[in-house]
Amino acid sequence: MEVQIGKERLTILLGFSDKLGIRFNLLGRSGIFGHFKVCFDEKDFVITFALL
């Protein structure tokens, strides 16, 4: 999947699953973690990204 976060455009493997039992049911995030610092706010259901 091609994603754009801010001005950065990346092609990554990405998947979702509602069977994980957690609020952020996102799989295949490794393509993102090499480029961004990622913060998951479970309480407010917000994900923030900062360039490394």
mmCIF entry with sequence, helices, sheets and N, C-alpha, C, O atoms, coordinates in Angstrom:
data_MODEL
# 
_entry.id   MODEL 
# 
_entity.id                         1 
_entity.type                       polymer 
_entity.pdbx_number_of_molecules   1 
# 
_entity_poly.entity_id                      1 
_entity_poly.type                           'polypeptide(L)' 
_entity_poly.nstd_linkage                   no 
_entity_poly.nstd_monomer                   no 
_entity_poly.pdbx_seq_one_letter_code       MEVQIGKERLTILLGFSDKLGIRFNLLGRSGIFGHFKVCFDEKDFVITFALL 
_entity_poly.pdbx_seq_one_letter_code_can   MEVQIGKERLTILLGFSDKLGIRFNLLGRSGIFGHFKVCFDEKDFVITFALL 
_entity_poly.pdbx_strand_id                 A 
# 
loop_
_entity_poly_seq.entity_id 
_entity_poly_seq.num 
_entity_poly_seq.mon_id 
_entity_poly_seq.hetero 
1 1  MET n 
1 2  GLU n 
1 3  VAL n 
1 4  GLN n 
1 5  ILE n 
1 6  GLY n 
1 7  LYS n 
1 8  GLU n 
1 9  ARG n 
1 10 LEU n 
1 11 THR n 
1 12 ILE n 
1 13 LEU n 
1 14 LEU n 
1 15 GLY n 
1 16 PHE n 
1 17 SER n 
1 18 ASP n 
1 19 LYS n 
1 20 LEU n 
1 21 GLY n 
1 22 ILE n 
1 23 ARG n 
1 24 PHE n 
1 25 ASN n 
1 26 LEU n 
1 27 LEU n 
1 28 GLY n 
1 29 ARG n 
1 30 SER n 
1 31 GLY n 
1 32 ILE n 
1 33 PHE n 
1 34 GLY n 
1 35 HIS n 
1 36 PHE n 
1 37 LYS n 
1 38 VAL n 
1 39 CYS n 
1 40 PHE n 
1 41 ASP n 
1 42 GLU n 
1 43 LYS n 
1 44 ASP n 
1 45 PHE n 
1 46 VAL n 
1 47 ILE n 
1 48 THR n 
1 49 PHE n 
1 50 ALA n 
1 51 LEU n 
1 52 LEU n 
# 
_struct_asym.id          A 
_struct_asym.entity_id   1 
# 
_struct_conf.conf_type_id            HELX_P 
_struct_conf.id                      HELX_P1 
_struct_conf.pdbx_PDB_helix_id       AA1 
_struct_conf.beg_label_comp_id       SER 
_struct_conf.beg_label_asym_id       A 
_struct_conf.beg_label_seq_id        30 
_struct_conf.pdbx_beg_PDB_ins_code   ? 
_struct_conf.end_label_comp_id       PHE 
_struct_conf.end_label_asym_id       A 
_struct_conf.end_label_seq_id        33 
_struct_conf.pdbx_end_PDB_ins_code   ? 
_struct_conf.beg_auth_comp_id        SER 
_struct_conf.beg_auth_asym_id        A 
_struct_conf.beg_auth_seq_id         30 
_struct_conf.end_auth_comp_id        PHE 
_struct_conf.end_auth_asym_id        A 
_struct_conf.end_auth_seq_id         33 
_struct_conf.pdbx_PDB_helix_class    1 
_struct_conf.details                 ? 
_struct_conf.pdbx_PDB_helix_length   4 
# 
_struct_conf_type.id          HELX_P 
_struct_conf_type.criteria    ? 
_struct_conf_type.reference   ? 
# 
loop_
_struct_sheet.id 
_struct_sheet.type 
_struct_sheet.number_strands 
_struct_sheet.details 
AA1 ? 2 ? 
AA2 ? 2 ? 
AA3 ? 2 ? 
# 
loop_
_struct_sheet_order.sheet_id 
_struct_sheet_order.range_id_1 
_struct_sheet_order.range_id_2 
_struct_sheet_order.offset 
_struct_sheet_order.sense 
AA1 1 2 ? anti-parallel 
AA2 1 2 ? anti-parallel 
AA3 1 2 ? anti-parallel 
# 
loop_
_struct_sheet_range.sheet_id 
_struct_sheet_range.id 
_struct_sheet_range.beg_label_comp_id 
_struct_sheet_range.beg_label_asym_id 
_struct_sheet_range.beg_label_seq_id 
_struct_sheet_range.pdbx_beg_PDB_ins_code 
_struct_sheet_range.end_label_comp_id 
_struct_sheet_range.end_label_asym_id 
_struct_sheet_range.end_label_seq_id 
_struct_sheet_range.pdbx_end_PDB_ins_code 
_struct_sheet_range.beg_auth_comp_id 
_struct_sheet_range.beg_auth_asym_id 
_struct_sheet_range.beg_auth_seq_id 
_struct_sheet_range.end_auth_comp_id 
_struct_sheet_range.end_auth_asym_id 
_struct_sheet_range.end_auth_seq_id 
AA1 1 GLU A 2  ? ILE A 5  ? GLU A 2  ILE A 5  
AA1 2 GLU A 8  ? THR A 11 ? GLU A 8  THR A 11 
AA2 1 GLY A 15 ? PHE A 16 ? GLY A 15 PHE A 16 
AA2 2 LEU A 26 ? LEU A 27 ? LEU A 26 LEU A 27 
AA3 1 PHE A 36 ? ASP A 41 ? PHE A 36 ASP A 41 
AA3 2 VAL A 46 ? LEU A 51 ? VAL A 46 LEU A 51 
# 
loop_
_atom_site.group_PDB 
_atom_site.id 
_atom_site.type_symbol 
_atom_site.label_atom_id 
_atom_site.label_alt_id 
_atom_site.label_comp_id 
_atom_site.label_asym_id 
_atom_site.label_entity_id 
_atom_site.label_seq_id 
_atom_site.pdbx_PDB_ins_code 
_atom_site.Cartn_x 
_atom_site.Cartn_y 
_atom_site.Cartn_z 
_atom_site.occupancy 
_atom_site.B_iso_or_equiv 
_atom_site.pdbx_formal_charge 
_atom_site.auth_seq_id 
_atom_site.auth_comp_id 
_atom_site.auth_asym_id 
_atom_site.auth_atom_id 
_atom_site.pdbx_PDB_model_num 
ATOM 1   N N  . MET A 1 1  ? 0.834   -1.161  0.000  1.00 0.00 ? 1  MET A N  1 
ATOM 2   C CA . MET A 1 1  ? 0.000   0.000   0.000  1.00 0.00 ? 1  MET A CA 1 
ATOM 3   C C  . MET A 1 1  ? 0.890   1.238   0.000  1.00 0.00 ? 1  MET A C  1 
ATOM 4   O O  . MET A 1 1  ? 1.911   1.276   0.686  1.00 0.00 ? 1  MET A O  1 
ATOM 5   N N  . GLU A 1 2  ? 0.503   2.237   -0.762 1.00 0.00 ? 2  GLU A N  1 
ATOM 6   C CA . GLU A 1 2  ? 1.216   3.509   -0.733 1.00 0.00 ? 2  GLU A CA 1 
ATOM 7   C C  . GLU A 1 2  ? 0.549   4.403   0.303  1.00 0.00 ? 2  GLU A C  1 
ATOM 8   O O  . GLU A 1 2  ? -0.665  4.610   0.272  1.00 0.00 ? 2  GLU A O  1 
ATOM 9   N N  . VAL A 1 3  ? 1.355   4.931   1.222  1.00 0.00 ? 3  VAL A N  1 
ATOM 10  C CA . VAL A 1 3  ? 0.834   5.820   2.262  1.00 0.00 ? 3  VAL A CA 1 
ATOM 11  C C  . VAL A 1 3  ? 1.597   7.134   2.223  1.00 0.00 ? 3  VAL A C  1 
ATOM 12  O O  . VAL A 1 3  ? 2.761   7.181   1.823  1.00 0.00 ? 3  VAL A O  1 
ATOM 13  N N  . GLN A 1 4  ? 0.933   8.189   2.638  1.00 0.00 ? 4  GLN A N  1 
ATOM 14  C CA . GLN A 1 4  ? 1.588   9.480   2.767  1.00 0.00 ? 4  GLN A CA 1 
ATOM 15  C C  . GLN A 1 4  ? 1.313   9.995   4.166  1.00 0.00 ? 4  GLN A C  1 
ATOM 16  O O  . GLN A 1 4  ? 0.166   10.086  4.604  1.00 0.00 ? 4  GLN A O  1 
ATOM 17  N N  . ILE A 1 5  ? 2.406   10.334  4.865  1.00 0.00 ? 5  ILE A N  1 
ATOM 18  C CA . ILE A 1 5  ? 2.326   10.919  6.199  1.00 0.00 ? 5  ILE A CA 1 
ATOM 19  C C  . ILE A 1 5  ? 3.087   12.224  6.128  1.00 0.00 ? 5  ILE A C  1 
ATOM 20  O O  . ILE A 1 5  ? 4.310   12.233  5.984  1.00 0.00 ? 5  ILE A O  1 
ATOM 21  N N  . GLY A 1 6  ? 2.368   13.320  6.227  1.00 0.00 ? 6  GLY A N  1 
ATOM 22  C CA . GLY A 1 6  ? 2.991   14.621  6.013  1.00 0.00 ? 6  GLY A CA 1 
ATOM 23  C C  . GLY A 1 6  ? 3.466   14.698  4.574  1.00 0.00 ? 6  GLY A C  1 
ATOM 24  O O  . GLY A 1 6  ? 2.690   14.451  3.651  1.00 0.00 ? 6  GLY A O  1 
ATOM 25  N N  . LYS A 1 7  ? 4.735   15.039  4.372  1.00 0.00 ? 7  LYS A N  1 
ATOM 26  C CA . LYS A 1 7  ? 5.297   15.126  3.020  1.00 0.00 ? 7  LYS A CA 1 
ATOM 27  C C  . LYS A 1 7  ? 5.956   13.819  2.587  1.00 0.00 ? 7  LYS A C  1 
ATOM 28  O O  . LYS A 1 7  ? 6.369   13.686  1.435  1.00 0.00 ? 7  LYS A O  1 
ATOM 29  N N  . GLU A 1 8  ? 6.057   12.853  3.502  1.00 0.00 ? 8  GLU A N  1 
ATOM 30  C CA . GLU A 1 8  ? 6.708   11.584  3.208  1.00 0.00 ? 8  GLU A CA 1 
ATOM 31  C C  . GLU A 1 8  ? 5.727   10.618  2.550  1.00 0.00 ? 8  GLU A C  1 
ATOM 32  O O  . GLU A 1 8  ? 4.612   10.429  3.035  1.00 0.00 ? 8  GLU A O  1 
ATOM 33  N N  . ARG A 1 9  ? 6.150   10.011  1.446  1.00 0.00 ? 9  ARG A N  1 
ATOM 34  C CA . ARG A 1 9  ? 5.335   9.023   0.733  1.00 0.00 ? 9  ARG A CA 1 
ATOM 35  C C  . ARG A 1 9  ? 6.125   7.718   0.706  1.00 0.00 ? 9  ARG A C  1 
ATOM 36  O O  . ARG A 1 9  ? 7.267   7.687   0.249  1.00 0.00 ? 9  ARG A O  1 
ATOM 37  N N  . LEU A 1 10 ? 5.505   6.633   1.202  1.00 0.00 ? 10 LEU A N  1 
ATOM 38  C CA . LEU A 1 10 ? 6.173   5.335   1.309  1.00 0.00 ? 10 LEU A CA 1 
ATOM 39  C C  . LEU A 1 10 ? 5.279   4.241   0.737  1.00 0.00 ? 10 LEU A C  1 
ATOM 40  O O  . LEU A 1 10 ? 4.054   4.361   0.749  1.00 0.00 ? 10 LEU A O  1 
ATOM 41  N N  . THR A 1 11 ? 5.898   3.176   0.238  1.00 0.00 ? 11 THR A N  1 
ATOM 42  C CA . THR A 1 11 ? 5.160   1.980   -0.145 1.00 0.00 ? 11 THR A CA 1 
ATOM 43  C C  . THR A 1 11 ? 5.479   0.923   0.896  1.00 0.00 ? 11 THR A C  1 
ATOM 44  O O  . THR A 1 11 ? 6.641   0.552   1.066  1.00 0.00 ? 11 THR A O  1 
ATOM 45  N N  . ILE A 1 12 ? 4.456   0.429   1.599  1.00 0.00 ? 12 ILE A N  1 
ATOM 46  C CA . ILE A 1 12 ? 4.654   -0.518  2.695  1.00 0.00 ? 12 ILE A CA 1 
ATOM 47  C C  . ILE A 1 12 ? 3.635   -1.644  2.611  1.00 0.00 ? 12 ILE A C  1 
ATOM 48  O O  . ILE A 1 12 ? 2.599   -1.525  1.957  1.00 0.00 ? 12 ILE A O  1 
ATOM 49  N N  . LEU A 1 13 ? 3.960   -2.754  3.298  1.00 0.00 ? 13 LEU A N  1 
ATOM 50  C CA . LEU A 1 13 ? 2.986   -3.819  3.499  1.00 0.00 ? 13 LEU A CA 1 
ATOM 51  C C  . LEU A 1 13 ? 2.145   -3.420  4.702  1.00 0.00 ? 13 LEU A C  1 
ATOM 52  O O  . LEU A 1 13 ? 2.686   -2.992  5.721  1.00 0.00 ? 13 LEU A O  1 
ATOM 53  N N  . LEU A 1 14 ? 0.839   -3.555  4.598  1.00 0.00 ? 14 LEU A N  1 
ATOM 54  C CA . LEU A 1 14 ? -0.053  -3.078  5.651  1.00 0.00 ? 14 LEU A CA 1 
ATOM 55  C C  . LEU A 1 14 ? -1.267  -3.977  5.713  1.00 0.00 ? 14 LEU A C  1 
ATOM 56  O O  . LEU A 1 14 ? -1.756  -4.436  4.681  1.00 0.00 ? 14 LEU A O  1 
ATOM 57  N N  . GLY A 1 15 ? -1.756  -4.231  6.902  1.00 0.00 ? 15 GLY A N  1 
ATOM 58  C CA . GLY A 1 15 ? -2.954  -5.038  7.057  1.00 0.00 ? 15 GLY A CA 1 
ATOM 59  C C  . GLY A 1 15 ? -3.689  -4.658  8.322  1.00 0.00 ? 15 GLY A C  1 
ATOM 60  O O  . GLY A 1 15 ? -3.109  -4.054  9.224  1.00 0.00 ? 15 GLY A O  1 
ATOM 61  N N  . PHE A 1 16 ? -4.948  -5.003  8.394  1.00 0.00 ? 16 PHE A N  1 
ATOM 62  C CA . PHE A 1 16 ? -5.779  -4.732  9.558  1.00 0.00 ? 16 PHE A CA 1 
ATOM 63  C C  . PHE A 1 16 ? -6.449  -6.033  9.993  1.00 0.00 ? 16 PHE A C  1 
ATOM 64  O O  . PHE A 1 16 ? -6.763  -6.877  9.155  1.00 0.00 ? 16 PHE A O  1 
ATOM 65  N N  . SER A 1 17 ? -6.667  -6.200  11.294 1.00 0.00 ? 17 SER A N  1 
ATOM 66  C CA . SER A 1 17 ? -7.359  -7.367  11.807 1.00 0.00 ? 17 SER A CA 1 
ATOM 67  C C  . SER A 1 17 ? -8.197  -6.977  13.010 1.00 0.00 ? 17 SER A C  1 
ATOM 68  O O  . SER A 1 17 ? -7.685  -6.380  13.956 1.00 0.00 ? 17 SER A O  1 
ATOM 69  N N  . ASP A 1 18 ? -9.477  -7.309  12.984 1.00 0.00 ? 18 ASP A N  1 
ATOM 70  C CA . ASP A 1 18 ? -10.334 -7.017  14.136 1.00 0.00 ? 18 ASP A CA 1 
ATOM 71  C C  . ASP A 1 18 ? -10.288 -8.154  15.158 1.00 0.00 ? 18 ASP A C  1 
ATOM 72  O O  . ASP A 1 18 ? -11.029 -8.127  16.141 1.00 0.00 ? 18 ASP A O  1 
ATOM 73  N N  . LYS A 1 19 ? -9.434  -9.145  14.940 1.00 0.00 ? 19 LYS A N  1 
ATOM 74  C CA . LYS A 1 19 ? -9.328  -10.293 15.834 1.00 0.00 ? 19 LYS A CA 1 
ATOM 75  C C  . LYS A 1 19 ? -8.182  -10.173 16.844 1.00 0.00 ? 19 LYS A C  1 
ATOM 76  O O  . LYS A 1 19 ? -7.959  -11.099 17.623 1.00 0.00 ? 19 LYS A O  1 
ATOM 77  N N  . LEU A 1 20 ? -7.464  -9.071  16.848 1.00 0.00 ? 20 LEU A N  1 
ATOM 78  C CA . LEU A 1 20 ? -6.339  -8.911  17.764 1.00 0.00 ? 20 LEU A CA 1 
ATOM 79  C C  . LEU A 1 20 ? -6.785  -8.613  19.198 1.00 0.00 ? 20 LEU A C  1 
ATOM 80  O O  . LEU A 1 20 ? -6.045  -8.893  20.141 1.00 0.00 ? 20 LEU A O  1 
ATOM 81  N N  . GLY A 1 21 ? -7.974  -8.054  19.372 1.00 0.00 ? 21 GLY A N  1 
ATOM 82  C CA . GLY A 1 21 ? -8.466  -7.742  20.707 1.00 0.00 ? 21 GLY A CA 1 
ATOM 83  C C  . GLY A 1 21 ? -7.877  -6.473  21.291 1.00 0.00 ? 21 GLY A C  1 
ATOM 84  O O  . GLY A 1 21 ? -7.918  -6.273  22.505 1.00 0.00 ? 21 GLY A O  1 
ATOM 85  N N  . ILE A 1 22 ? -7.325  -5.606  20.437 1.00 0.00 ? 22 ILE A N  1 
ATOM 86  C CA . ILE A 1 22 ? -6.785  -4.319  20.880 1.00 0.00 ? 22 ILE A CA 1 
ATOM 87  C C  . ILE A 1 22 ? -7.396  -3.226  20.026 1.00 0.00 ? 22 ILE A C  1 
ATOM 88  O O  . ILE A 1 22 ? -7.951  -3.504  18.963 1.00 0.00 ? 22 ILE A O  1 
ATOM 89  N N  . ARG A 1 23 ? -7.301  -2.001  20.475 1.00 0.00 ? 23 ARG A N  1 
ATOM 90  C CA . ARG A 1 23 ? -7.924  -0.894  19.740 1.00 0.00 ? 23 ARG A CA 1 
ATOM 91  C C  . ARG A 1 23 ? -7.225  -0.584  18.424 1.00 0.00 ? 23 ARG A C  1 
ATOM 92  O O  . ARG A 1 23 ? -7.885  -0.235  17.446 1.00 0.00 ? 23 ARG A O  1 
ATOM 93  N N  . PHE A 1 24 ? -5.894  -0.706  18.383 1.00 0.00 ? 24 PHE A N  1 
ATOM 94  C CA . PHE A 1 24 ? -5.152  -0.440  17.152 1.00 0.00 ? 24 PHE A CA 1 
ATOM 95  C C  . PHE A 1 24 ? -4.918  -1.760  16.440 1.00 0.00 ? 24 PHE A C  1 
ATOM 96  O O  . PHE A 1 24 ? -3.909  -2.424  16.676 1.00 0.00 ? 24 PHE A O  1 
ATOM 97  N N  . ASN A 1 25 ? -5.828  -2.138  15.584 1.00 0.00 ? 25 ASN A N  1 
ATOM 98  C CA . ASN A 1 25 ? -5.786  -3.426  14.899 1.00 0.00 ? 25 ASN A CA 1 
ATOM 99  C C  . ASN A 1 25 ? -4.991  -3.358  13.605 1.00 0.00 ? 25 ASN A C  1 
ATOM 100 O O  . ASN A 1 25 ? -5.416  -3.893  12.581 1.00 0.00 ? 25 ASN A O  1 
ATOM 101 N N  . LEU A 1 26 ? -3.853  -2.707  13.649 1.00 0.00 ? 26 LEU A N  1 
ATOM 102 C CA . LEU A 1 26 ? -3.019  -2.482  12.474 1.00 0.00 ? 26 LEU A CA 1 
ATOM 103 C C  . LEU A 1 26 ? -1.855  -3.466  12.484 1.00 0.00 ? 26 LEU A C  1 
ATOM 104 O O  . LEU A 1 26 ? -1.143  -3.582  13.481 1.00 0.00 ? 26 LEU A O  1 
ATOM 105 N N  . LEU A 1 27 ? -1.663  -4.175  11.369 1.00 0.00 ? 27 LEU A N  1 
ATOM 106 C CA . LEU A 1 27 ? -0.567  -5.125  11.222 1.00 0.00 ? 27 LEU A CA 1 
ATOM 107 C C  . LEU A 1 27 ? 0.426   -4.611  10.186 1.00 0.00 ? 27 LEU A C  1 
ATOM 108 O O  . LEU A 1 27 ? 0.084   -3.741  9.385  1.00 0.00 ? 27 LEU A O  1 
ATOM 109 N N  . GLY A 1 28 ? 1.633   -5.128  10.189 1.00 0.00 ? 28 GLY A N  1 
ATOM 110 C CA . GLY A 1 28 ? 2.606   -4.802  9.152  1.00 0.00 ? 28 GLY A CA 1 
ATOM 111 C C  . GLY A 1 28 ? 3.138   -3.391  9.266  1.00 0.00 ? 28 GLY A C  1 
ATOM 112 O O  . GLY A 1 28 ? 3.324   -2.713  8.255  1.00 0.00 ? 28 GLY A O  1 
ATOM 113 N N  . ARG A 1 29 ? 3.385   -2.944  10.474 1.00 0.00 ? 29 ARG A N  1 
ATOM 114 C CA . ARG A 1 29 ? 3.825   -1.562  10.683 1.00 0.00 ? 29 ARG A CA 1 
ATOM 115 C C  . ARG A 1 29 ? 5.325   -1.380  10.537 1.00 0.00 ? 29 ARG A C  1 
ATOM 116 O O  . ARG A 1 29 ? 5.811   -0.255  10.649 1.00 0.00 ? 29 ARG A O  1 
ATOM 117 N N  . SER A 1 30 ? 6.074   -2.443  10.291 1.00 0.00 ? 30 SER A N  1 
ATOM 118 C CA . SER A 1 30 ? 7.536   -2.334  10.279 1.00 0.00 ? 30 SER A CA 1 
ATOM 119 C C  . SER A 1 30 ? 8.048   -1.347  9.231  1.00 0.00 ? 30 SER A C  1 
ATOM 120 O O  . SER A 1 30 ? 9.084   -0.720  9.452  1.00 0.00 ? 30 SER A O  1 
ATOM 121 N N  . GLY A 1 31 ? 7.371   -1.190  8.115  1.00 0.00 ? 31 GLY A N  1 
ATOM 122 C CA . GLY A 1 31 ? 7.788   -0.228  7.100  1.00 0.00 ? 31 GLY A CA 1 
ATOM 123 C C  . GLY A 1 31 ? 7.676   1.210   7.567  1.00 0.00 ? 31 GLY A C  1 
ATOM 124 O O  . GLY A 1 31 ? 8.335   2.096   7.021  1.00 0.00 ? 31 GLY A O  1 
ATOM 125 N N  . ILE A 1 32 ? 6.860   1.447   8.558  1.00 0.00 ? 32 ILE A N  1 
ATOM 126 C CA . ILE A 1 32 ? 6.666   2.791   9.114  1.00 0.00 ? 32 ILE A CA 1 
ATOM 127 C C  . ILE A 1 32 ? 7.707   3.093   10.190 1.00 0.00 ? 32 ILE A C  1 
ATOM 128 O O  . ILE A 1 32 ? 8.256   4.194   10.234 1.00 0.00 ? 32 ILE A O  1 
ATOM 129 N N  . PHE A 1 33 ? 7.983   2.098   11.074 1.00 0.00 ? 33 PHE A N  1 
ATOM 130 C CA . PHE A 1 33 ? 8.854   2.336   12.226 1.00 0.00 ? 33 PHE A CA 1 
ATOM 131 C C  . PHE A 1 33 ? 10.286  2.685   11.845 1.00 0.00 ? 33 PHE A C  1 
ATOM 132 O O  . PHE A 1 33 ? 10.987  3.309   12.641 1.00 0.00 ? 33 PHE A O  1 
ATOM 133 N N  . GLY A 1 34 ? 10.741  2.309   10.669 1.00 0.00 ? 34 GLY A N  1 
ATOM 134 C CA . GLY A 1 34 ? 12.090  2.664   10.239 1.00 0.00 ? 34 GLY A CA 1 
ATOM 135 C C  . GLY A 1 34 ? 12.224  4.117   9.817  1.00 0.00 ? 34 GLY A C  1 
ATOM 136 O O  . GLY A 1 34 ? 13.339  4.621   9.677  1.00 0.00 ? 34 GLY A O  1 
ATOM 137 N N  . HIS A 1 35 ? 11.104  4.793   9.613  1.00 0.00 ? 35 HIS A N  1 
ATOM 138 C CA . HIS A 1 35 ? 11.110  6.177   9.140  1.00 0.00 ? 35 HIS A CA 1 
ATOM 139 C C  . HIS A 1 35 ? 10.555  7.176   10.151 1.00 0.00 ? 35 HIS A C  1 
ATOM 140 O O  . HIS A 1 35 ? 10.876  8.363   10.099 1.00 0.00 ? 35 HIS A O  1 
ATOM 141 N N  . PHE A 1 36 ? 9.718   6.691   11.074 1.00 0.00 ? 36 PHE A N  1 
ATOM 142 C CA . PHE A 1 36 ? 9.022   7.583   11.999 1.00 0.00 ? 36 PHE A CA 1 
ATOM 143 C C  . PHE A 1 36 ? 9.101   7.070   13.432 1.00 0.00 ? 36 PHE A C  1 
ATOM 144 O O  . PHE A 1 36 ? 9.196   5.866   13.671 1.00 0.00 ? 36 PHE A O  1 
ATOM 145 N N  . LYS A 1 37 ? 9.061   8.004   14.380 1.00 0.00 ? 37 LYS A N  1 
ATOM 146 C CA . LYS A 1 37 ? 8.773   7.678   15.766 1.00 0.00 ? 37 LYS A CA 1 
ATOM 147 C C  . LYS A 1 37 ? 7.252   7.685   15.855 1.00 0.00 ? 37 LYS A C  1 
ATOM 148 O O  . LYS A 1 37 ? 6.622   8.685   15.511 1.00 0.00 ? 37 LYS A O  1 
ATOM 149 N N  . VAL A 1 38 ? 6.655   6.592   16.308 1.00 0.00 ? 38 VAL A N  1 
ATOM 150 C CA . VAL A 1 38 ? 5.202   6.437   16.306 1.00 0.00 ? 38 VAL A CA 1 
ATOM 151 C C  . VAL A 1 38 ? 4.714   6.360   17.748 1.00 0.00 ? 38 VAL A C  1 
ATOM 152 O O  . VAL A 1 38 ? 5.265   5.616   18.559 1.00 0.00 ? 38 VAL A O  1 
ATOM 153 N N  . CYS A 1 39 ? 3.684   7.128   18.062 1.00 0.00 ? 39 CYS A N  1 
ATOM 154 C CA . CYS A 1 39 ? 3.107   7.137   19.402 1.00 0.00 ? 39 CYS A CA 1 
ATOM 155 C C  . CYS A 1 39 ? 1.636   6.743   19.306 1.00 0.00 ? 39 CYS A C  1 
ATOM 156 O O  . CYS A 1 39 ? 0.866   7.368   18.577 1.00 0.00 ? 39 CYS A O  1 
ATOM 157 N N  . PHE A 1 40 ? 1.245   5.694   20.051 1.00 0.00 ? 40 PHE A N  1 
ATOM 158 C CA . PHE A 1 40 ? -0.134  5.223   20.087 1.00 0.00 ? 40 PHE A CA 1 
ATOM 159 C C  . PHE A 1 40 ? -0.778  5.723   21.378 1.00 0.00 ? 40 PHE A C  1 
ATOM 160 O O  . PHE A 1 40 ? -0.357  5.339   22.469 1.00 0.00 ? 40 PHE A O  1 
ATOM 161 N N  . ASP A 1 41 ? -1.781  6.566   21.262 1.00 0.00 ? 41 ASP A N  1 
ATOM 162 C CA . ASP A 1 41 ? -2.538  7.077   22.412 1.00 0.00 ? 41 ASP A CA 1 
ATOM 163 C C  . ASP A 1 41 ? -3.830  6.264   22.502 1.00 0.00 ? 41 ASP A C  1 
ATOM 164 O O  . ASP A 1 41 ? -4.826  6.590   21.856 1.00 0.00 ? 41 ASP A O  1 
ATOM 165 N N  . GLU A 1 42 ? -3.802  5.205   23.307 1.00 0.00 ? 42 GLU A N  1 
ATOM 166 C CA . GLU A 1 42 ? -4.952  4.307   23.432 1.00 0.00 ? 42 GLU A CA 1 
ATOM 167 C C  . GLU A 1 42 ? -6.192  5.033   23.958 1.00 0.00 ? 42 GLU A C  1 
ATOM 168 O O  . GLU A 1 42 ? -7.305  4.778   23.498 1.00 0.00 ? 42 GLU A O  1 
ATOM 169 N N  . LYS A 1 43 ? -5.999  5.927   24.911 1.00 0.00 ? 43 LYS A N  1 
ATOM 170 C CA . LYS A 1 43 ? -7.136  6.613   25.535 1.00 0.00 ? 43 LYS A CA 1 
ATOM 171 C C  . LYS A 1 43 ? -7.939  7.420   24.526 1.00 0.00 ? 43 LYS A C  1 
ATOM 172 O O  . LYS A 1 43 ? -9.166  7.321   24.488 1.00 0.00 ? 43 LYS A O  1 
ATOM 173 N N  . ASP A 1 44 ? -7.258  8.215   23.709 1.00 0.00 ? 44 ASP A N  1 
ATOM 174 C CA . ASP A 1 44 ? -7.937  9.087   22.751 1.00 0.00 ? 44 ASP A CA 1 
ATOM 175 C C  . ASP A 1 44 ? -7.991  8.499   21.343 1.00 0.00 ? 44 ASP A C  1 
ATOM 176 O O  . ASP A 1 44 ? -8.517  9.130   20.426 1.00 0.00 ? 44 ASP A O  1 
ATOM 177 N N  . PHE A 1 45 ? -7.442  7.276   21.167 1.00 0.00 ? 45 PHE A N  1 
ATOM 178 C CA . PHE A 1 45 ? -7.438  6.579   19.888 1.00 0.00 ? 45 PHE A CA 1 
ATOM 179 C C  . PHE A 1 45 ? -6.778  7.441   18.791 1.00 0.00 ? 45 PHE A C  1 
ATOM 180 O O  . PHE A 1 45 ? -7.345  7.662   17.721 1.00 0.00 ? 45 PHE A O  1 
ATOM 181 N N  . VAL A 1 46 ? -5.560  7.915   19.103 1.00 0.00 ? 46 VAL A N  1 
ATOM 182 C CA . VAL A 1 46 ? -4.807  8.784   18.193 1.00 0.00 ? 46 VAL A CA 1 
ATOM 183 C C  . VAL A 1 46 ? -3.422  8.187   17.969 1.00 0.00 ? 46 VAL A C  1 
ATOM 184 O O  . VAL A 1 46 ? -2.786  7.698   18.903 1.00 0.00 ? 46 VAL A O  1 
ATOM 185 N N  . ILE A 1 47 ? -2.965  8.234   16.728 1.00 0.00 ? 47 ILE A N  1 
ATOM 186 C CA . ILE A 1 47 ? -1.594  7.836   16.393 1.00 0.00 ? 47 ILE A CA 1 
ATOM 187 C C  . ILE A 1 47 ? -0.865  9.068   15.881 1.00 0.00 ? 47 ILE A C  1 
ATOM 188 O O  . ILE A 1 47 ? -1.369  9.756   14.993 1.00 0.00 ? 47 ILE A O  1 
ATOM 189 N N  . THR A 1 48 ? 0.320   9.360   16.429 1.00 0.00 ? 48 THR A N  1 
ATOM 190 C CA . THR A 1 48 ? 1.112   10.489  15.953 1.00 0.00 ? 48 THR A CA 1 
ATOM 191 C C  . THR A 1 48 ? 2.424   9.961   15.383 1.00 0.00 ? 48 THR A C  1 
ATOM 192 O O  . THR A 1 48 ? 2.952   8.943   15.829 1.00 0.00 ? 48 THR A O  1 
ATOM 193 N N  . PHE A 1 49 ? 2.941   10.686  14.377 1.00 0.00 ? 49 PHE A N  1 
ATOM 194 C CA . PHE A 1 49 ? 4.162   10.315  13.674 1.00 0.00 ? 49 PHE A CA 1 
ATOM 195 C C  . PHE A 1 49 ? 5.132   11.478  13.704 1.00 0.00 ? 49 PHE A C  1 
ATOM 196 O O  . PHE A 1 49 ? 4.742   12.622  13.471 1.00 0.00 ? 49 PHE A O  1 
ATOM 197 N N  . ALA A 1 50 ? 6.410   11.190  13.992 1.00 0.00 ? 50 ALA A N  1 
ATOM 198 C CA . ALA A 1 50 ? 7.473   12.195  13.944 1.00 0.00 ? 50 ALA A CA 1 
ATOM 199 C C  . ALA A 1 50 ? 8.622   11.585  13.141 1.00 0.00 ? 50 ALA A C  1 
ATOM 200 O O  . ALA A 1 50 ? 8.989   10.433  13.371 1.00 0.00 ? 50 ALA A O  1 
ATOM 201 N N  . LEU A 1 51 ? 9.186   12.336  12.212 1.00 0.00 ? 51 LEU A N  1 
ATOM 202 C CA . LEU A 1 51 ? 10.326  11.840  11.436 1.00 0.00 ? 51 LEU A CA 1 
ATOM 203 C C  . LEU A 1 51 ? 11.499  11.554  12.360 1.00 0.00 ? 51 LEU A C  1 
ATOM 204 O O  . LEU A 1 51 ? 11.744  12.286  13.319 1.00 0.00 ? 51 LEU A O  1 
ATOM 205 N N  . LEU A 1 52 ? 12.219  10.479  12.059 1.00 0.00 ? 52 LEU A N  1 
ATOM 206 C CA . LEU A 1 52 ? 13.428  10.142  12.838 1.00 0.00 ? 52 LEU A CA 1 
ATOM 207 C C  . LEU A 1 52 ? 14.568  11.018  12.436 1.00 0.00 ? 52 LEU A C  1 
ATOM 208 O O  . LEU A 1 52 ? 15.667  10.887  12.976 1.00 0.00 ? 52 LEU A O  1 
# 
